[in-house]
């Protein structure tokens, strides 16, 4: 049996899933929760965006079954290079640079609804959405 690939999910996909968007929740089911990883930056963004403590705890519980990838030296170095290369020319934001760097450094495809935020990055690979 071939090993399944981990997919790095961007913050926006989780926001849609948490809102009950059936396309996003279906996507998670198709990929399989055991194959979904998330950057620590995404966890921070989701907590930051929570309306209150109760919602934050709900988000925390939902994320517990996923692999959370923490920022290490390799990811930081990749992110610094991305910011250097794309911040001025393409408006790459620091959180997006860290999420992209995590996917690149760990050789994962990135699943995002905001491909425009990342598509100028040559070394990134995207998870292809059907349709």
Secondary structure, 3 states (H helix, E strand, C coil): CCCCCCEEECHHHHHHHHCCCHHHHHHHHHHCHHHEEEEHHHHHHHHHHCCCHHHHHHHHHHHCCCEEECCCHHHHHHHHHHHHHHHHHHCCCHHHHHHHHHHHHCCCEEECCCHHHCCCCCCCCECCCCC
